[in-house]
């Protein structure tokens, strides 16, 4: 791996300030899970007894999900039908925090829906309800206008083509032109056999089968794969081309040459969704002006995580950090910065996890500290510890403290299973850190009163709560120091 945790942390922190525009075929993915115990008397088919159903953003929504999981700011431009499924997609975008969007409902159009039926962990059938006809010229004009208005605040454009009629030739030409004139990278997940409509975009991410179909070159080995890639790169006036190769990783071509990255997955379960992860991470890398090589390794790292999961999936900031940590075993993955932790927690909340926060000096860790932290962890799904810096402790407790430096204290605390993240802060109070992280539960010791807890008003203002936990009697750093002094002075 050519990048370390520090570089990755910097990238992930920057994602929260990156605004992406996703243009493409927005669809509804419906999943039906059930069991099969009998054959229908009406026909030789299995009878599925439905246990549960779930609806998700599909199509271009897979890219949106990847970006939102990393806490990226996302705008969307698409067309749905004026039907119940279209309304559901609009509601789901709002629920996911996509307030700014250019999704319009077209009269008489059917919103594309893919229903997948599973039993015994296997997909039995897929039912498609969709429209493949091009959107109307009026809808085209509305989307083009939206892109023109949004481009000034956009850092990267993703074109997600599922050939359902949204990305017409005219719309593609206009969006690519708008992005190119503004100096904004335009990345495309292509479909079909005519790639001329993507001419002038920054980067394409076809898989091996798609590249073969688009170039009419039979890809049988490395030589033919590079031949197809170079043809696309030249014919389409691209800056780069990424050929995704499932469990074999990816090959990246540009005017400077080409290189191949093998997959970093330990086990491959399902390659579906890996292309959307590659597109998303590559685009976020280019949006932050990272090199093609770094963006490729970042995308490959994410793809390796996703193919290790079952079903179309996303990758979180913490999963990326953990993957790097596996290759850098001496690094403590729990110790992080406030901007990065804000990003990580946003992804954790999307998974429904409750964040608990407490803070302190924790100089000379003792059993009272440990029991307190264990009790705090029981109040939610994640425990974040705000650790006073050395300078902060000196201002609070005098020039003789701390006895143990902040780096050493952070590593000792990170070794506790009950602590998920440690972040050092330099202010006298944790108010700024609490404002950044917005915990669901704010915890302090039983020697406080609720009114005396810094950040209480803020946490309660957005629906959080404050909890007080009693310390173990007689256990304190001051008592330990006094006992040591008495022992050696006698």
N, C-alpha and C positions, 0 to 999 in steps of 0.2 A: 504494500500500500504506500503510495507516494505522498499521502497527506496524513497529518497527525490530528489528535483530538482538538488541539487549540485552533487549528485551521477550520476544522469541522464546526466547532462551537461558534466561531466568527460567522461562518456561512449561515448557520441555523438562526442565529440572532438577527441576521440581516433579512431573513425571509419574512419576518413579521412586518417589515417596511417595504416589501416588494408587492407591487400590484400587477396581477396577471389578468388578461382578457381571454376568455375561452369562447371561441366561435365554432359552432358545429351542431351536429344532430343530437339534440337532447331527447332521451328516451326514458321510459319507465321499466325498471327491472322488477319483476314480481317473482318471489320465491315461495313455493308451496312445499311444506314438509309433511310427510305422512308415513303410514305403514301399510304393508301389503300382506294380507293373510289368506286371500282367496282369489279365485278366477271368476270373472263375470259369467253368469249363465246366458247372457245375451250374445256374447262373442268371446273368442279365446284371448282375452286381454286381462291384465291385472286390475284389481279394484284397489284404489288408493283411499285409505281412510285419513282424511286431512287432520293434522294435529295443530299446525300453526301456519301463518302466512306472514310475509314481510315484503314491503315495497321499498325500493331504493332508487336513487338517481342512477340512470344507466346511459350508455352511449357516451357522449361528451361529459356526462355527469361523472364518469369514472375519473376523468382528469380533474374535474372540479373537486371530487372527494380527496384525491391525492394532495392537491394544493391546500385544501382546507385543513387536512390532518396535520400539515406542517405549519399551520397558522398563517398562511399567505393571504393577502387581500385579493379577493376574486370578483371580477365582473363577468357577466355572461351575455352573449348575444345569440339568440336562437329563435326558432318558431315552433310552437306547439299547436295542437288542435283546440278548437273552442269546445272542449268536452271535459268530462270529469277527470280523466287522467292528466290532461293539461293543467287543470286547476290544482291537482295534487302536486305536480312538479313545481308549480309556482309557490305553493305553501311550503314544500320541503326546502326550496332554496332559501326562503325567508327564515325557516327554522334553523338552517345551517349558518345563518348570518350573512347571506348574500343579499344585501339590501339594494345595491346598485346593479341593475341588470337591464338588458335590452331584449328580454324575451317577450315576444308578442304572440297572441292567439289569432290564428287565421281561420276565418269562417269556413266551415265545411271540411276542414282538414282533420284527419284522424291522428291522434298522438300515438307514436310508435310505442308498443309495449311487448316485452318478451317475458313470457311466463314459463318458469322452469319448475318441473315437478320432481321432487326427490323422495325416495323411499329406501330405507336401509343404506343411507349414505351414498346412494347412487342416483344419478339423474335418469329418470325414466323417459321423459318426453319434454320437448320445448314447444310452446305454442306462441306464434308470432302474430301480432295484430299491428299493421303498420301502413304507412303511406310512403311510397317511393317517388311520387311525382315532385317535380321542382316546385318550390314555393313561388308565389305570385310575384310579379314585378313590383307591386306595392310593398310586399314584405321585404323584398330585396332592398328597396330604397330605404326602408325604415332601419334595417340592420346596418347598411352602409353609413347612413347618417349618424347612427349611434356610435359606430366605430370612430368616425371622424371626430365626434365630440369627446370621446373617451381617450383618444390617443395621447393627448398631452399629459395625462396622469398615469399612463400605462408603461410598464417596464418590459413586458414580454407578452407576445400573442401566441396562443395555441389554437391551431385549426384541427378539429377532431372530426374526421370524415367517415361516416358510416353509410354513405350513399343512400340517405333517406330524403334527399331533396333540398336540404338547407344550404349546403355549400355548392351553389350553382357556379358555373364558369364565371359569370359576371361578378358574383360576390367574392369569389376567390381572387380574381384579378384585382378588384378594388381594394380588398383588405391587405393583400400582399404589397400593393403599391403604397398604400397609406403607411404601413409599417416600415417599409424600406425608406420612404422619404423622411420619416421621423427618426430613423436610426434605431428602431425598436426591433429586436429579434422576432422572427416569425417562424414557429416550428410547426410541422405538419405530421399528423398521423395519417398516412395516405391509404386510399382504397382504389380498387379498379385496375384497369390495364392501361389507362391513358393518364400519364403523370404530367403531361404538358400543361395542364391547368394549374399546377403548383409552381410553374416556372418563376424564378426570382425570389423564392422564399429562402430563409436562412438555412434551414436544416430539415431533412426528412428522416423519418424513423421506420422504414418498411422492414418487415421480417423477410426471411430468406425466400419464402414462397411468393410473397408480394413482389419482391425485386425481380424474381424470375419471370413472373407474369408481365410486369411492366416493361422489361427489356427484351423478352423473348430469347433470353440466354439461359440455357439449361445449367443450373448451378449444381455441380457434382463434386467440386473440390475447391480448394483455396484459390486456384488460378481463375476458375470461372466465376467464383464469387467476387473477386476483385475486379474482374472484367465488367461484370454487371454494375458494380458499384461505381466504377470510374465513368461508365457510360451515363448513368443517372446524374452524377456530379457535373459532368460537362454539358450534357444536353439541357439540363434544367437551370444552369447558372446558379448552382447552390454554393454556399460557403462550406457546408459540411454535409455528410451523409452518415447516418448510423444504421448499420445493418444488424438488427437483433437476431440472435441465433439460439433462442430458448436456453437450454441447459449448457450450451457451448459458449455463452457470453455474448459479446458484441464486437463488431469490426467498425472502426471509425475511419472515414476517408475525408481528406480535405486537400487543398492545393499544396499543402506542406508535406503530404504523404499519407500513410495509413498505419494504423496499429490495431491489434486485437487484444481484448481483455477477456480472459476466461471468467466464467461465472464464479462468484464467491459463495454460492449456496453450499451448505453442508449436505442437504438432502433436497431433492427436487420432487415436490408433490403435485404442483399444478402451475403451469406457465401462463394461465389466463390472468390478465391484468398487468403482467410484467411490462408490456409495451407502454401502457399509460403511466406507469411509475418511471420508466426510462424517459419518456417525453417530459414529464413534469420536472424531474430533477435536473435533466439537461437544460431545460428552459430557465429554471431558477438559477442555475449556475451561470448561464450566459447573461441573464438579467443583472447579475452582480459583477459582471465583467471578469469572471473567472476564465482561466484558460480552457481550451477545448479538452486538453488532457485531464485536467482536474474535474471538469464537468462530467467527462466520460466515466472516470473512476467513481465519482459520486453516484451517477446514475446506475452504474454496474453494481455498486454496493447495495443500492435500494432494490434493484431487480433480484439480486441474490436472496434478499430477505423475503420478497413477495412470492417467489417460486417455491419457497419453503412452507407456504401456507396453502390451505385448501380453499378454492373459490376466489373470485375477483377481490383483491385486497389492496390495502394502502400500506404505507410505511410511515412510522412516526419518528419524530426527532430522537426519542429515547432509543428506539430500535437501531437507528443509524449510529448513535453514540455507543451503544452496546456492541454492535458489530465491529466498530473500530477498537473498542476496548478488548475484545477477544484477541486481537492481533497486537495489542499493547497492554499486556497483562499487568504491568507495573503501575498503570494509571488508575487512579481512583475515580470511577465513573460517577460517583454520587456528588462530588464537589464541583460546583458549577457557578456560573455568573447569573445575576438577576435577569438581564435581557434574555439569555438563553432559557433560563428556567421558566420565564413567562411563556415562551413559545412551547416548551415541553408540556407545561400544565394545561395549555389550551387544548392540546391533543388528548391529554388524559381526561379532560372534562367531556370531550366528545364521546368518550367511551363510558361516560356515566360515573366517573370516579370522583370521590369527595376528598378535597385537599385540606389537611390540618396543618396549622402553622404555630410554631412557638419559637422563642428566642432566648438568648442568654449568653453569658461569658463562658461557662463550663470550663473554668480553670481548675485543674486537679479533679478530674472526673471521679465521682464516687457513687456508691450504691443508691443514694438518694436521687442523683441525676438519672441513673439508669431506670429506676422504677417509675420516676416521673415521665420519662420519655416513652417507656413501654405503655403507660396508661394513656398518654396523649395519642399514640398510634392507634389505639383501640377505638378512637372517636371518628375514624374515617378510613379511607383507602390508601392515602399517601401522607407521610409526615415530612414536612419541610422544616428544617432547623435554620433559623437566622442566627449566625454566630458573630458576636461582637469582635471587631478587629482589635489588634493590640493597641492602636492609638485610642480607640473608643474606650477600652478598658482603663487605660491610664487616666483619661479624663474623668471616668466614673469612680474609680477605686484608688487612684493615686499612683505616683511614679514607680512604686515597687511592684506593681502588678502589670501584666499577668506573669505568672510563674512559668507558664508554657506558651510558646508563640502560637500565633493564629494558624499557621500551616500545620503544625504538629497537632494542635487541638482539633482542627478540621479532619485530619486523617484518623485520629482516634475515634471521633464521633461517627465518621463514615463507616467504621468497622462494625457498628451496632446494627443488627438486623432490623430493629424497629425504625431506623431512620432511612428515608428514601433519598433525600437530597439535603446537602449542606451548602449554604451560601453565606459568605462573609460580607458584613456591612460595616461601614465606617462612621455612620452617624451615631449620635448619643441615644436615639430611640429608633425602633424598627419601623416607624410610620411610613417612610418613603418606600421601604421594601414591601410592606403590607399593601400599600397603594398599587405597587407594580404587580404583585402576585395575586391579590384578591382571593385569599383563602376562604374556604367555606366555614371552617372552624378555627377560631383564634384561642389558643390555650396559654394560660399563665398559672403560676403557683398559687397555692391557697393562702399565702400571705398577702395577696392582693385583694382588693374589693373590685367588683365589676366596674364601678365608675373610675377606678384608677388604672384600668388596662388601656394602654396606648393603642389606638386603632379600633377601639370598640365601636364608636359611632360609625366609622366607615364600613366595617364589616357588617354591622346590623342594617346599614342603609340599603344594601343589596341582597338582604335575606339571609346573611350568615349569622353565626352565633358565637358567643364567648363562653368558654368553659374554664373553671378553676379547679386545679388538681392539688390536693394537699401533699406537701413534701414529707419525706420520712423524718420523724422527729430526731433532732440531735445530729443530723448529717448535713454538713456544710463545708465548703472549702475553707472558710475562716476558722472553723473548729479544728480542721485537720492541720492548718498552719500553726495555730496556737499550741496544739498537742506536740507537734514537732519541735517547736521552740522551747517548750517546757522540758521536753525530754533531753535536749542537748544543752540546756542551760543549767540543769541540776547537777 
